[in-house]
Amino acid sequence: MRRVLSLQEISQNVLEEFARYVIANHNKKEPTLTTAAIKKAVYDHFGVGEKRTVANLRKSSRFLMETEGMEIPALSSSEGWKALYREFIGYLPSEEYQAGYGCINGVNIFQYFKPWRVFGLDPEKATQQDKKDAYYRLSKIYHPDNKETGDGRIFDLINNMYASITAEA
């Protein structure tokens, strides 16, 4: 610790506080939902009664209406259930405020279609110019012609999100 203090202009109190924080939080795991809890939430969302089976889910009028035209994921795996949860219920606890490849403003754009959050805008207050500015800011970063940070897959998703928030009703 003395070496770090001598190399950097950091007070010993700040460094000790940081060390305590790291030690206290280094093994903390994000809360996760079990597959059973995810299934229950999906069944509840679609109003499936007491007989909670995939067959009854697929017969549910609400399920049929909300998934019309959608490619239904395979419900034989937990990934399929997670996909339904993400689409219709919201963020899985361990996936909120993600970082890394494909994550913009805490949203993994390959898993969630949340354009307002990706663009950092409030849907109630954002003007057309705000939308345009936010899109321009992100497109400068992810445009495939940008040799350093360009990414075609991310850019395509940003374009889809922009189209969805600027579409006339």
Secondary structure, 3 states (H helix, E strand, C coil): CHHHHHHCCCCHHHHHHHHHHHHHHCCCCCCCCCHHHHHHHHHHHCCCCCCCCHHHHHHCHHHHHHCCCCCCCCCCCHHHHHHHHHHHCCCCHHHCCCCCCCEECCEECCCCCCHHHHHCCCCCCCCHHHHHHHHHHHHHHHCCCCCCCCCHHHHHHHHHHHHHHHCCC
